[in-house]
Amino acid sequence: MEIEEIQKNADNKEYILQKVAEQGKLLEFASPNLQDDEEIVRNSNKTRWRSIRVCK
């Protein structure tokens, strides 16, 4: 399942960046540090503006 793969790579910035660019809501499964990363948040917002809510 894709979510399990994302959770395994929750600290991998390049992987998470790619996934949130495809589907912004996947930001929820990134590590807390990456949820606060400006570049990742910006990319997730391009596909789903509501993803900003999971940011700390």
C-alpha angles and dihedrals in degrees: 000000000000095000092057090052091050092050090052089053097039092127096043104103097194092048094048091045090056094046097048090047087058096041119007096200089069088077085088090073097050121102116270090253092055092044086062094046110114095213093051093046091050091052093047090051091057090067102029123013093196091067088083087078093072091058117104 
